[in-house]
């Protein structure tokens, strides 16, 4: 996650390539690398899920297959300008989440270092709200504005190889809408958890015992 965040940020600042002028079909070596990395990572996770019954569910398998397919389409090149964000910078919130997971899957660690565990949770909530709820929708609006002319008018579609055909744009737009909705759903869950941590859950329990 940290590697993707750093690579995406570096690419956006120093290696936009032709993507700086063409946000849909421009090319960047860094964005290409991000897509290769993500595709390989998702295929690896897919193989792991297939081998572990607990993770061999439709949700997990569909997630890894879809993400790998999207990453493959980016290699066309396609939306390299936005790959800096979606594959790279947006992963910033996943860095503290990984630290939270350490305390979740290894309770002894969380109990031994409670301050660190709490700091990781607060940092995750902060970065998630800023990155996924604050900035993500703004980037998504730009993403739709860049792609809609191609979707509505078929601009530049004829003669392109498969990753640049209309079904790719439809797939990306539908997936983007779904993921954007998920950000707000997860944000709602975070807010509920925060309320419980601040005493909301305790009050409910007290009422039940009366």
Secondary structure, DSSP 8 states (H G I E B T S, - for coil): -HHHHHHHHHHHHH--GGGGT-TTT---HHHHHHHHHHHHHHHHHHHHHHH-GGG-SHHHHHHHHHHHHHHHHHTTT-SHHHHIIIIIGGGHHHHHHHHHHHHHH-HHHHHHTHHHHHHHHHHHHHHIIIIIIIIHHHHHHHHHHHHHHHHHH-TT-TT--GGGSHHHHHHHHHHHHHHHHHHHHHHHHHHHHHHHHTTHHHHHHHHHH-
